[in-house]
Amino acid sequence: MGTKQSLSRRRFLQTAGMGAAGVALAACAAPAATPAEEESGAPAAEMVEFIFWHPSEDRALNMQDKFNESGQGITAVWNLGEYDQNTKTMAALAAGTPPPASYLGRWQSADLAVRDALVVLDDYIEGAQHFAWDDIWERLQKDSILWGKKWIVPYTTDTRALLYNRTVMAEAGLDPDAPPLTWDELHQMAIEITEFDDAGRLDVVGFTPTFGNPPVHLMFLTLIWCLDSDMVNEDLTQVTITDKGEEAMTFLKQVMDDQGGYEAAGAFTRGLSLAEGIDAFSAGKVGLAMHGQWVLRNYDRYSPDLDFGMIPGPVFEGYDIHANYDGGGGWFLFKEGGQHDEAWAFVDFVMSEEFYVDHANRFHLLPARSDVGEQWAAFDERREVFAATANTVRWIPIFVGILETLGDLANMFDNILIGGNEIASELQIAEEKIQAVLDRHNEFPVPS
């Protein structure tokens, strides 16, 4: 999901500022009076202005404009932010100039909280006018609480389903209306779908983590969740990837080897040359894929004749835990950003049911509010497969340094599937590295 960074001249002046001279002039200028105020002689009320960061222009401007039309005496001004990176955020914190509010990936809460950067939101949430904490999916509530305190307000989530291309399945001699329900069935169907060209290169792939989402090494976490295990234990004290990790990686390696190997699948995916809005699945080059709800908009627009279905992800026999993966962002308030009341008024507004339903539907976002999520799903029956798992899906654990540990998982993944290294030893190396990060997390004093 890309971020549009081009701005019209009006939006540029509005969001980037007018330079020092322009700001000085704006500060000195008297606010324009309304016709009623001119008639009565009463001075116009001065609008309070605050800045929020968001990585997506179209979504941010919808929030900005609707909030500014709500008549709260506050003017919200959008500036371009980031999501899964934090370069700009960390630079602003170092300079003492963070924004009052920012929309970021939820995983960042621990890293920012221990830097004493965030406002604890418990009191604000308790006094919210437009939503209640219990409106939010319960599992997202857990993601937002660390050290017994609420650090963010979750705003979006995203779950995964198994997409199957009926045309590709039929061409492989499979029943296009009988997608795989288990990982073993997916394995066999993937083999039957896979095709090679005359030069021995992959031409059609049945299933590969090099396409879709969760991507690449995060498929490992999805598989251990399907085996009722996890990356760390519940109280964030012990790494547990070796519990079921060998079983998960052995299975995935076999699936990839039976389709020509993981490295060949990666080269195949990277080598595709596709038209705008077309991906490997909609082009008929991948038969089965895990993906999120956001793909529906592109498929409807660029591939209206695509014949595909969606079901919950496959399970391992004996576990009945569907493959899934979650992500999403939330609202952070920064201590040094100031204007906490104004920032909270904005967050409270965009969480309101009336605004939220329309916003989520317009931009194809699975909301963090369960009641709004149910309304969102009702707009398009295909969304139900995503909304139905919003309260049971798993995601990465949130602790200080989590991004560093994902790098360790990626190295393990590549060393096994590309390097051919021994599975148990690579898992042990990754576990030890991740444990060191987790131990550091638990050594931090409780932030206030």
C-alpha positions as a Python dict, from the first residue, in 0.01 Angstrom:
ca = {
    (1, 'M'): (0, 0, 0),
    (2, 'G'): (190, 299, -126),
    (3, 'T'): (180, 657, -7),
    (4, 'K'): (96, 938, -245),
    (5, 'Q'): (343, 1214, -179),
    (6, 'S'): (256, 1464, -452),
    (7, 'L'): (65, 1767, -330),
    (8, 'S'): (-134, 2033, -505),
    (9, 'R'): (-3, 2387, -457),
    (10, 'R'): (-286, 2462, -217),
    (11, 'R'): (-218, 2151, -11),
    (12, 'F'): (157, 2214, -19),
    (13, 'L'): (117, 2563, 124),
    (14, 'Q'): (-130, 2433, 376),
    (15, 'T'): (77, 2141, 502),
    (16, 'A'): (437, 2247, 448),
    (17, 'G'): (397, 2605, 575),
    (18, 'M'): (465, 2939, 409),
    (19, 'G'): (820, 3005, 528),
    (20, 'A'): (927, 3223, 822),
    (21, 'A'): (792, 3548, 676),
    (22, 'G'): (459, 3391, 590),
    (23, 'V'): (422, 3240, 935),
    (24, 'A'): (501, 3575, 1098),
    (25, 'L'): (243, 3750, 884),
    (26, 'A'): (-13, 3483, 957),
    (27, 'A'): (50, 3518, 1329),
    (28, 'C'): (-3, 3895, 1316),
    (29, 'A'): (-307, 3895, 1094),
    (30, 'A'): (-645, 3930, 1263),
    (31, 'P'): (-885, 3642, 1198),
    (32, 'A'): (-1157, 3721, 948),
    (33, 'A'): (-1494, 3799, 1101),
    (34, 'T'): (-1807, 3612, 1002),
    (35, 'P'): (-2102, 3816, 861),
    (36, 'A'): (-2281, 3780, 1195),
    (37, 'E'): (-1977, 3901, 1385),
    (38, 'E'): (-1934, 4196, 1151),
    (39, 'E'): (-2296, 4293, 1211),
    (40, 'S'): (-2269, 4259, 1589),
    (41, 'G'): (-1921, 4400, 1618),
    (42, 'A'): (-1805, 4092, 1817),
    (43, 'P'): (-1449, 3971, 1745),
    (44, 'A'): (-1403, 3643, 1566),
    (45, 'A'): (-1294, 3347, 1777),
    (46, 'E'): (-932, 3252, 1711),
    (47, 'M'): (-886, 2902, 1571),
    (48, 'V'): (-629, 2680, 1738),
    (49, 'E'): (-412, 2495, 1488),
    (50, 'F'): (-232, 2168, 1542),
    (51, 'I'): (-35, 1931, 1316),
    (52, 'F'): (-78, 1558, 1276),
    (53, 'W'): (134, 1317, 1074),
    (54, 'H'): (-3, 1047, 848),
    (55, 'P'): (166, 852, 565),
    (56, 'S'): (-126, 858, 319),
    (57, 'E'): (-237, 1184, 157),
    (58, 'D'): (-589, 1091, 53),
    (59, 'R'): (-682, 937, 389),
    (60, 'A'): (-520, 1216, 586),
    (61, 'L'): (-693, 1493, 392),
    (62, 'N'): (-1029, 1325, 442),
    (63, 'M'): (-966, 1321, 817),
    (64, 'Q'): (-833, 1676, 817),
    (65, 'D'): (-1118, 1824, 616),
    (66, 'K'): (-1401, 1643, 797),
    (67, 'F'): (-1259, 1732, 1137),
    (68, 'N'): (-1214, 2096, 1039),
    (69, 'E'): (-1575, 2105, 923),
    (70, 'S'): (-1696, 1973, 1260),
    (71, 'G'): (-1678, 2317, 1425),
    (72, 'Q'): (-1463, 2239, 1729),
    (73, 'G'): (-1258, 2556, 1713),
    (74, 'I'): (-949, 2357, 1616),
    (75, 'T'): (-782, 2341, 1276),
    (76, 'A'): (-602, 2016, 1198),
    (77, 'V'): (-315, 2040, 950),
    (78, 'W'): (-174, 1726, 791),
    (79, 'N'): (199, 1672, 740),
    (80, 'L'): (344, 1369, 567),
    (81, 'G'): (447, 1103, 817),
    (82, 'E'): (572, 746, 804),
    (83, 'Y'): (434, 407, 899),
    (84, 'D'): (666, 108, 920),
    (85, 'Q'): (976, 324, 933),
    (86, 'N'): (1064, 568, 1208),
    (87, 'T'): (1352, 770, 1062),
    (88, 'K'): (1155, 1094, 1054),
    (89, 'T'): (1000, 1026, 1393),
    (90, 'M'): (1333, 960, 1562),
    (91, 'A'): (1487, 1268, 1403),
    (92, 'A'): (1199, 1483, 1528),
    (93, 'L'): (1233, 1339, 1878),
    (94, 'A'): (1606, 1409, 1879),
    (95, 'A'): (1536, 1768, 1776),
    (96, 'G'): (1254, 1806, 2027),
    (97, 'T'): (1001, 1872, 1750),
    (98, 'P'): (767, 1574, 1721),
    (99, 'P'): (409, 1641, 1609),
    (100, 'P'): (127, 1642, 1864),
    (101, 'A'): (-19, 1329, 1700),
    (102, 'S'): (100, 1071, 1449),
    (103, 'Y'): (-44, 760, 1286),
    (104, 'L'): (218, 483, 1297),
    (105, 'G'): (245, 106, 1286),
    (106, 'R'): (131, -36, 1620),
    (107, 'W'): (459, -221, 1670),
    (108, 'Q'): (635, 109, 1745),
    (109, 'S'): (463, 167, 2080),
    (110, 'A'): (722, -10, 2299),
    (111, 'D'): (1022, 150, 2127),
    (112, 'L'): (873, 497, 2168),
    (113, 'A'): (735, 449, 2519),
    (114, 'V'): (1074, 359, 2670),
    (115, 'R'): (1215, 677, 2517),
    (116, 'D'): (967, 873, 2731),
    (117, 'A'): (822, 1005, 2406),
    (118, 'L'): (453, 913, 2441),
    (119, 'V'): (157, 1046, 2632),
    (120, 'V'): (-13, 775, 2842),
    (121, 'L'): (-369, 770, 2710),
    (122, 'D'): (-564, 601, 2990),
    (123, 'D'): (-729, 921, 3118),
    (124, 'Y'): (-807, 1048, 2768),
    (125, 'I'): (-961, 716, 2668),
    (126, 'E'): (-1170, 702, 2982),
    (127, 'G'): (-1314, 1045, 2897),
    (128, 'A'): (-1361, 985, 2524),
    (129, 'Q'): (-1679, 1137, 2382),
    (130, 'H'): (-1717, 934, 2063),
    (131, 'F'): (-1602, 581, 2144),
    (132, 'A'): (-1545, 341, 2431),
    (133, 'W'): (-1236, 128, 2480),
    (134, 'D'): (-1453, -184, 2472),
    (135, 'D'): (-1562, -89, 2118),
    (136, 'I'): (-1215, -192, 2000),
    (137, 'W'): (-1141, -554, 1906),
    (138, 'E'): (-1016, -721, 2226),
    (139, 'R'): (-694, -847, 2070),
    (140, 'L'): (-611, -494, 1953),
    (141, 'Q'): (-664, -371, 2307),
    (142, 'K'): (-389, -611, 2416),
    (143, 'D'): (-156, -476, 2147),
    (144, 'S'): (-203, -126, 2285),
    (145, 'I'): (-121, -200, 2650),
    (146, 'L'): (233, -238, 2782),
    (147, 'W'): (346, -209, 3144),
    (148, 'G'): (-22, -185, 3235),
    (149, 'K'): (-76, 140, 3042),
    (150, 'K'): (-247, 235, 2717),
    (151, 'W'): (-2, 398, 2476),
    (152, 'I'): (-194, 414, 2150),
    (153, 'V'): (-545, 409, 2009),
    (154, 'P'): (-552, 137, 1740),
    (155, 'Y'): (-718, 259, 1422),
    (156, 'T'): (-676, -2, 1149),
    (157, 'T'): (-618, -372, 1138),
    (158, 'D'): (-582, -612, 848),
    (159, 'T'): (-628, -986, 835),
    (160, 'R'): (-547, -1242, 567),
    (161, 'A'): (-740, -1498, 366),
    (162, 'L'): (-639, -1766, 117),
    (163, 'L'): (-705, -1648, -238),
    (164, 'Y'): (-742, -1910, -510),
    (165, 'N'): (-746, -1844, -884),
    (166, 'R'): (-1022, -2061, -1029),
    (167, 'T'): (-890, -2029, -1383),
    (168, 'V'): (-541, -2145, -1285),
    (169, 'M'): (-683, -2433, -1083),
    (170, 'A'): (-902, -2548, -1372),
    (171, 'E'): (-608, -2534, -1615),
    (172, 'A'): (-415, -2761, -1378),
    (173, 'G'): (-698, -3014, -1378),
    (174, 'L'): (-819, -2923, -1029),
    (175, 'D'): (-1174, -2853, -920),
    (176, 'P'): (-1191, -2470, -921),
    (177, 'D'): (-1457, -2478, -651),
    (178, 'A'): (-1261, -2700, -412),
    (179, 'P'): (-975, -2489, -272),
    (180, 'P'): (-733, -2642, -20),
    (181, 'L'): (-854, -2647, 338),
    (182, 'T'): (-538, -2788, 497),
    (183, 'W'): (-169, -2720, 449),
    (184, 'D'): (-120, -3073, 315),
    (185, 'E'): (-391, -3015, 53),
    (186, 'L'): (-230, -2683, -39),
    (187, 'H'): (104, -2859, -76),
    (188, 'Q'): (-34, -3112, -322),
    (189, 'M'): (-234, -2856, -520),
    (190, 'A'): (69, -2626, -541),
    (191, 'I'): (270, -2905, -703),
    (192, 'E'): (-4, -2973, -958),
    (193, 'I'): (-39, -2604, -1046),
    (194, 'T'): (334, -2535, -1086),
    (195, 'E'): (461, -2520, -1445),
    (196, 'F'): (806, -2470, -1601),
    (197, 'D'): (890, -2321, -1941),
    (198, 'D'): (1106, -2487, -2205),
    (199, 'A'): (1421, -2349, -2041),
    (200, 'G'): (1331, -2507, -1709),
    (201, 'R'): (1232, -2178, -1545),
    (202, 'L'): (920, -2138, -1336),
    (203, 'D'): (627, -2011, -1541),
    (204, 'V'): (339, -2065, -1297),
    (205, 'V'): (377, -2118, -921),
    (206, 'G'): (123, -2293, -704),
    (207, 'F'): (209, -2120, -377),
    (208, 'T'): (507, -1919, -256),
    (209, 'P'): (579, -1674, 28),
    (210, 'T'): (768, -1461, -226),
    (211, 'F'): (426, -1337, -337),
    (212, 'G'): (137, -1216, -124),
    (213, 'N'): (119, -1124, 240),
    (214, 'P'): (245, -1217, 498),
    (215, 'P'): (564, -1189, 296),
    (216, 'V'): (870, -1415, 305),
    (217, 'H'): (1003, -1478, 658),
    (218, 'L'): (677, -1373, 825),
    (219, 'M'): (522, -1686, 675),
    (220, 'F'): (731, -1870, 935),
    (221, 'L'): (540, -1700, 1217),
    (222, 'T'): (211, -1782, 1045),
    (223, 'L'): (303, -2151, 1034),
    (224, 'I'): (409, -2176, 1398),
    (225, 'W'): (85, -2003, 1498),
    (226, 'C'): (-101, -2269, 1299),
    (227, 'L'): (84, -2523, 1516),
    (228, 'D'): (-43, -2346, 1829),
    (229, 'S'): (296, -2198, 1914),
    (230, 'D'): (436, -1845, 1910),
    (231, 'M'): (749, -1635, 1883),
    (232, 'V'): (764, -1560, 2258),
    (233, 'N'): (568, -1667, 2563),
    (234, 'E'): (274, -1466, 2690),
    (235, 'D'): (461, -1264, 2953),
    (236, 'L'): (739, -1166, 2709),
    (237, 'T'): (1019, -1337, 2900),
    (238, 'Q'): (1114, -1634, 2683),
    (239, 'V'): (1163, -1685, 2308),
    (240, 'T'): (984, -2000, 2188),
    (241, 'I'): (1052, -2032, 1814),
    (242, 'T'): (1228, -2368, 1855),
    (243, 'D'): (916, -2528, 2003),
    (244, 'K'): (745, -2583, 1667),
    (245, 'G'): (986, -2397, 1440),
    (246, 'E'): (1159, -2706, 1304),
    (247, 'E'): (830, -2863, 1206),
    (248, 'A'): (716, -2540, 1039),
    (249, 'M'): (1038, -2482, 844),
    (250, 'T'): (1065, -2847, 738),
    (251, 'F'): (716, -2829, 591),
    (252, 'L'): (773, -2498, 415),
    (253, 'K'): (1107, -2610, 273),
    (254, 'Q'): (947, -2923, 130),
    (255, 'V'): (668, -2720, -29),
    (256, 'M'): (920, -2490, -194),
    (257, 'D'): (1158, -2770, -302),
    (258, 'D'): (868, -2949, -470),
    (259, 'Q'): (807, -2637, -681),
    (260, 'G'): (1165, -2587, -792),
    (261, 'G'): (1308, -2431, -477),
    (262, 'Y'): (1263, -2108, -286),
    (263, 'E'): (1539, -1922, -470),
    (264, 'A'): (1381, -2006, -807),
    (265, 'A'): (1043, -1883, -679),
    (266, 'G'): (1201, -1557, -568),
    (267, 'A'): (1367, -1507, -906),
    (268, 'F'): (1037, -1586, -1077),
    (269, 'T'): (849, -1326, -873),
    (270, 'R'): (1115, -1058, -921),
    (271, 'G'): (1136, -1124, -1294),
    (272, 'L'): (770, -1072, -1372),
    (273, 'S'): (691, -773, -1594),
    (274, 'L'): (331, -675, -1534),
    (275, 'A'): (103, -386, -1629),
    (276, 'E'): (-13, -125, -1379),
    (277, 'G'): (-243, -270, -1115),
    (278, 'I'): (-173, -630, -1215),
    (279, 'D'): (8, -868, -980),
    (280, 'A'): (125, -1227, -1015),
    (281, 'F'): (-205, -1365, -886),
    (282, 'S'): (-432, -1157, -1112),
    (283, 'A'): (-196, -1231, -1406),
    (284, 'G'): (-252, -1604, -1356),
    (285, 'K'): (108, -1671, -1255),
    (286, 'V'): (32, -1770, -894),
    (287, 'G'): (-254, -2005, -817),
    (288, 'L'): (-284, -1983, -437),
    (289, 'A'): (-187, -1688, -218),
    (290, 'M'): (-234, -1549, 130),
    (291, 'H'): (-335, -1183, 106),
    (292, 'G'): (-520, -898, 277),
    (293, 'Q'): (-843, -713, 206),
    (294, 'W'): (-671, -423, 32),
    (295, 'V'): (-617, -626, -287),
    (296, 'L'): (-989, -625, -366),
    (297, 'R'): (-984, -263, -480),
    (298, 'N'): (-707, -326, -735),
    (299, 'Y'): (-860, -648, -861),
    (300, 'D'): (-1196, -477, -911),
    (301, 'R'): (-1033, -188, -1097),
    (302, 'Y'): (-762, -356, -1304),
    (303, 'S'): (-878, -718, -1332),
    (304, 'P'): (-1259, -708, -1338),
    (305, 'D'): (-1277, -1048, -1511),
    (306, 'L'): (-1052, -1223, -1260),
    (307, 'D'): (-1224, -1541, -1142),
    (308, 'F'): (-1112, -1603, -787),
    (309, 'G'): (-1239, -1703, -447),
    (310, 'M'): (-1137, -1642, -86),
    (311, 'I'): (-1156, -1866, 219),
    (312, 'P'): (-995, -1868, 564),
    (313, 'G'): (-631, -1974, 554),
    (314, 'P'): (-541, -2346, 565),
    (315, 'V'): (-493, -2543, 886),
    (316, 'F'): (-262, -2821, 998),
    (317, 'E'): (-459, -3135, 1070),
    (318, 'G'): (-518, -3178, 1440),
    (319, 'Y'): (-493, -2805, 1522),
    (320, 'D'): (-777, -2631, 1336),
    (321, 'I'): (-601, -2292, 1358),
    (322, 'H'): (-640, -2106, 1031),
    (323, 'A'): (-336, -1941, 877),
    (324, 'N'): (-360, -1567, 924),
    (325, 'Y'): (-152, -1260, 988),
    (326, 'D'): (-239, -917, 1117),
    (327, 'G'): (-98, -567, 1107),
    (328, 'G'): (-229, -215, 1123),
    (329, 'G'): (-166, 124, 1273),
    (330, 'G'): (-278, 348, 1554),
    (331, 'W'): (-268, 699, 1694),
    (332, 'F'): (27, 811, 1905),
    (333, 'L'): (38, 1137, 2104),
    (334, 'F'): (387, 1277, 2167),
    (335, 'K'): (477, 1448, 2494),
    (336, 'E'): (701, 1710, 2336),
    (337, 'G'): (450, 1769, 2059),
    (338, 'G'): (228, 1955, 2303),
    (339, 'Q'): (-135, 2043, 2229),
    (340, 'H'): (-244, 1714, 2380),
    (341, 'D'): (-606, 1820, 2425),
    (342, 'E'): (-631, 1937, 2064),
    (343, 'A'): (-466, 1618, 1939),
    (344, 'W'): (-701, 1408, 2148),
    (345, 'A'): (-1006, 1595, 2016),
    (346, 'F'): (-892, 1498, 1666),
    (347, 'V'): (-833, 1131, 1757),
    (348, 'D'): (-1167, 1112, 1936),
    (349, 'F'): (-1341, 1257, 1628),
    (350, 'V'): (-1187, 1017, 1376),
    (351, 'M'): (-1287, 728, 1607),
    (352, 'S'): (-1652, 840, 1599),
    (353, 'E'): (-1890, 594, 1437),
    (354, 'E'): (-2038, 836, 1185),
    (355, 'F'): (-1700, 940, 1045),
    (356, 'Y'): (-1529, 605, 1087),
    (357, 'V'): (-1779, 394, 890),
    (358, 'D'): (-1761, 620, 586),
    (359, 'H'): (-1382, 660, 606),
    (360, 'A'): (-1313, 288, 640),
    (361, 'N'): (-1546, 198, 356),
    (362, 'R'): (-1408, 465, 124),
    (363, 'F'): (-1046, 359, 174),
    (364, 'H'): (-1102, -16, 219),
    (365, 'L'): (-964, -20, 574),
    (366, 'L'): (-1062, -283, 829),
    (367, 'P'): (-1145, -70, 1136),
    (368, 'A'): (-1015, -128, 1488),
    (369, 'R'): (-1367, -76, 1628),
    (370, 'S'): (-1556, -405, 1618),
    (371, 'D'): (-1897, -243, 1567),
    (372, 'V'): (-1766, -30, 1281),
    (373, 'G'): (-1589, -337, 1141),
    (374, 'E'): (-1919, -522, 1120),
    (375, 'Q'): (-2075, -231, 931),
    (376, 'W'): (-1767, -214, 704),
    (377, 'A'): (-1806, -582, 615),
    (378, 'A'): (-2173, -533, 527),
    (379, 'F'): (-2082, -302, 235),
    (380, 'D'): (-1918, -592, 46),
    (381, 'E'): (-1988, -958, 126),
    (382, 'R'): (-1630, -1048, 31),
    (383, 'R'): (-1506, -854, 334),
    (384, 'E'): (-1666, -1094, 579),
    (385, 'V'): (-1380, -1346, 553),
    (386, 'F'): (-1146, -1071, 678),
    (387, 'A'): (-1369, -919, 947),
    (388, 'A'): (-1461, -1259, 1089),
    (389, 'T'): (-1107, -1318, 1215),
    (390, 'A'): (-1021, -969, 1338),
    (391, 'N'): (-1050, -1075, 1701),
    (392, 'T'): (-863, -1407, 1672),
    (393, 'V'): (-581, -1334, 1426),
    (394, 'R'): (-226, -1325, 1561),
    (395, 'W'): (51, -1077, 1505),
    (396, 'I'): (410, -1013, 1606),
    (397, 'P'): (461, -958, 1978),
    (398, 'I'): (528, -596, 2068),
    (399, 'F'): (841, -530, 2270),
    (400, 'V'): (1139, -297, 2254),
    (401, 'G'): (1355, -393, 1956),
    (402, 'I'): (1097, -612, 1779),
    (403, 'L'): (1210, -485, 1437),
    (404, 'E'): (1565, -604, 1508),
    (405, 'T'): (1435, -952, 1586),
    (406, 'L'): (1248, -972, 1258),
    (407, 'G'): (1584, -927, 1091),
    (408, 'D'): (1708, -1231, 1282),
    (409, 'L'): (1408, -1430, 1161),
    (410, 'A'): (1474, -1319, 804),
    (411, 'N'): (1836, -1438, 824),
    (412, 'M'): (1725, -1773, 961),
    (413, 'F'): (1464, -1809, 687),
    (414, 'D'): (1707, -1729, 405),
    (415, 'N'): (1989, -1941, 547),
    (416, 'I'): (1761, -2244, 545),
    (417, 'L'): (1567, -2196, 222),
    (418, 'I'): (1847, -2044, 12),
    (419, 'G'): (2166, -2137, 191),
    (420, 'G'): (2060, -2493, 269),
    (421, 'N'): (2174, -2466, 631),
    (422, 'E'): (2055, -2712, 892),
    (423, 'I'): (1715, -2612, 1030),
    (424, 'A'): (1760, -2685, 1401),
    (425, 'S'): (2090, -2499, 1431),
    (426, 'E'): (1961, -2192, 1244),
    (427, 'L'): (1655, -2179, 1469),
    (428, 'Q'): (1875, -2201, 1776),
    (429, 'I'): (2096, -1915, 1654),
    (430, 'A'): (1791, -1698, 1585),
    (431, 'E'): (1637, -1784, 1921),
    (432, 'E'): (1950, -1682, 2112),
    (433, 'K'): (1973, -1349, 1928),
    (434, 'I'): (1605, -1272, 1982),
    (435, 'Q'): (1630, -1368, 2350),
    (436, 'A'): (1906, -1110, 2398),
    (437, 'V'): (1675, -840, 2258),
    (438, 'L'): (1385, -960, 2472),
    (439, 'D'): (1604, -952, 2783),
    (440, 'R'): (1696, -590, 2709),
    (441, 'H'): (1326, -509, 2677),
    (442, 'N'): (1262, -647, 3023),
    (443, 'E'): (1553, -452, 3172),
    (444, 'F'): (1405, -113, 3084),
    (445, 'P'): (1238, 71, 3374),
    (446, 'V'): (863, 102, 3345),
    (447, 'P'): (797, 421, 3145),
    (448, 'S'): (565, 682, 3290),
}
